[in-house]
């Protein structure tokens, strides 16, 4: 997929705010879409895409372990994720006539485009994520970069704030604060952007594999906010609450169409959000120490929802699946 297609995958006029739910390829309900919490009304931000530098004279591409639809569709990568519990493949890097070191990328956009007719990426404020957690394997180093949209990226000559993910043939979990993301030391342009500034105008999160000619295996197993639930080992499903910010002893228990809570020692508010980030149900929780408070979800359609609970010393989110 060409780089410009990454831009063409997201379209919106407004943004729905919600928590960034850790994407874990080993979770039963996982799809090709990362729940960024900043998606727009067309519901297509967060989808994984892949592209290389073949438009710049190189002949790089990503080779997948199983056959995929040659065209991009929203859930194109579901078969790969089911196969290897992550976004896995081989970066087939070939410099050919390019003057640059060859590269290939997997990425997802954070918000979307300005409109269906304007492919310019909308940026979102991801400061609340605190940073990023990642679990991965790779035969070579990966650069985890913060994309800021074509105008800003080109202004800084594509010297985007980034952190290195060292080559690791076994599972490696890394956690970064926004302050860890730096522009390359070789960059001498006039426009300087640090990680915290980039987080406030984030367009894409991309994993850039750039190396000399060769074939390099990789698997992006999980990605989430700094305090997210990226596992220590690839292939390990998320357990319990998927944390969007901070930690909590609270648990949400789904029994059929009844959602119960435990571990809440004060008053809190529970919201159930659909895939668009819209609140479809809301309720109050008062001292739910032992599954004492429940919410009936009988009126909701089957599908994937997110439960968000907020209150004094309570702030968490959990993905649930209604059958």
DALINQUI-V147615 format. One record per backbone hydrogen bond with DSSP energy under -1.0 kcal/mol. CO is the residue of the C=O (numbers start at 1). NH is the residue of the N-H. E is the energy in kcal/mol with one decimal. If there is no record, write none. Layout:
co=CO nh=NH e=E
co=CO nh=NH e=E
//
This chain:
co=2 nh=5 e=-1.1
co=3 nh=6 e=-1.2
co=4 nh=8 e=-1.3
co=7 nh=10 e=-1.2
co=14 nh=41 e=-1.1
co=23 nh=223 e=-2.1
co=24 nh=27 e=-2.0
co=27 nh=30 e=-1.3
co=32 nh=48 e=-2.5
co=34 nh=36 e=-1.5
co=35 nh=21 e=-1.9
co=37 nh=18 e=-2.1
co=39 nh=16 e=-3.1
co=40 nh=43 e=-1.9
co=46 nh=34 e=-2.8
co=49 nh=107 e=-2.2
co=51 nh=105 e=-3.2
co=53 nh=56 e=-2.2
co=53 nh=58 e=-1.2
co=57 nh=97 e=-1.7
co=61 nh=92 e=-2.8
co=63 nh=90 e=-2.5
co=73 nh=76 e=-2.0
co=75 nh=78 e=-1.6
co=77 nh=81 e=-2.5
co=78 nh=82 e=-2.6
co=79 nh=83 e=-1.7
co=80 nh=84 e=-2.5
co=81 nh=85 e=-1.8
co=86 nh=88 e=-1.1
co=87 nh=220 e=-2.2
co=89 nh=218 e=-2.1
co=90 nh=63 e=-3.0
co=91 nh=93 e=-1.1
co=91 nh=216 e=-1.8
co=92 nh=61 e=-1.9
co=93 nh=214 e=-1.8
co=94 nh=59 e=-2.8
co=95 nh=98 e=-2.3
co=102 nh=211 e=-1.3
co=103 nh=53 e=-1.3
co=104 nh=209 e=-3.1
co=105 nh=51 e=-2.1
co=106 nh=207 e=-3.3
co=107 nh=49 e=-2.2
co=108 nh=205 e=-2.3
co=109 nh=46 e=-1.5
co=112 nh=122 e=-4.8
co=118 nh=115 e=-1.8
co=120 nh=114 e=-1.8
co=124 nh=202 e=-2.3
co=126 nh=129 e=-1.8
co=127 nh=130 e=-1.8
co=129 nh=226 e=-1.6
co=130 nh=178 e=-1.4
co=132 nh=176 e=-3.2
co=133 nh=224 e=-2.1
co=134 nh=174 e=-2.9
co=135 nh=221 e=-1.7
co=135 nh=222 e=-1.8
co=136 nh=172 e=-1.9
co=137 nh=219 e=-2.5
co=138 nh=168 e=-2.0
co=142 nh=165 e=-3.3
co=143 nh=208 e=-2.9
co=144 nh=163 e=-1.7
co=145 nh=206 e=-2.1
co=147 nh=203 e=-3.1
co=147 nh=204 e=-1.7
co=149 nh=153 e=-3.1
co=150 nh=154 e=-2.5
co=151 nh=155 e=-1.8
co=152 nh=156 e=-2.0
co=153 nh=158 e=-3.7
co=154 nh=157 e=-1.5
co=156 nh=159 e=-1.6
co=158 nh=160 e=-1.3
co=161 nh=146 e=-2.2
co=162 nh=182 e=-2.2
co=163 nh=144 e=-2.7
co=165 nh=142 e=-2.5
co=168 nh=138 e=-2.7
co=172 nh=136 e=-1.9
co=174 nh=134 e=-2.6
co=176 nh=132 e=-1.6
co=177 nh=180 e=-1.8
co=178 nh=181 e=-1.4
co=181 nh=195 e=-1.1
co=182 nh=162 e=-2.2
co=184 nh=187 e=-1.7
co=194 nh=198 e=-2.4
co=195 nh=199 e=-2.2
co=198 nh=201 e=-1.6
co=199 nh=126 e=-3.4
co=202 nh=124 e=-2.2
co=203 nh=110 e=-3.0
co=204 nh=147 e=-2.4
co=205 nh=108 e=-1.9
co=206 nh=145 e=-2.8
co=207 nh=106 e=-1.6
co=208 nh=143 e=-2.8
co=209 nh=104 e=-1.9
co=214 nh=93 e=-2.6
co=216 nh=91 e=-3.2
co=217 nh=139 e=-2.8
co=218 nh=89 e=-1.9
co=219 nh=137 e=-1.7
co=220 nh=87 e=-2.3
co=221 nh=25 e=-2.7
co=222 nh=135 e=-2.1
co=223 nh=23 e=-2.9
co=224 nh=133 e=-2.5
co=225 nh=228 e=-2.3
co=233 nh=236 e=-1.3
co=251 nh=262 e=-2.1
co=253 nh=260 e=-3.2
co=255 nh=258 e=-1.7
co=257 nh=297 e=-3.6
co=258 nh=255 e=-3.1
co=259 nh=295 e=-2.5
co=260 nh=253 e=-3.0
co=262 nh=251 e=-2.4
co=266 nh=287 e=-1.3
co=268 nh=285 e=-3.1
co=269 nh=310 e=-2.2
co=270 nh=283 e=-2.5
co=271 nh=308 e=-2.9
co=272 nh=280 e=-3.0
co=272 nh=281 e=-1.3
co=273 nh=306 e=-2.2
co=274 nh=277 e=-2.1
co=278 nh=274 e=-2.3
co=281 nh=272 e=-3.0
co=283 nh=270 e=-3.1
co=285 nh=268 e=-2.7
co=287 nh=289 e=-1.6
co=288 nh=264 e=-2.2
co=293 nh=261 e=-1.6
co=295 nh=259 e=-2.8
co=297 nh=300 e=-1.7
co=303 nh=322 e=-3.0
co=305 nh=320 e=-2.8
co=306 nh=273 e=-3.0
co=307 nh=318 e=-2.3
co=308 nh=271 e=-2.8
co=309 nh=316 e=-2.0
co=310 nh=269 e=-2.8
co=311 nh=314 e=-1.8
co=314 nh=311 e=-2.2
co=316 nh=309 e=-2.4
co=318 nh=307 e=-3.2
co=320 nh=305 e=-2.6
co=322 nh=303 e=-1.6
//
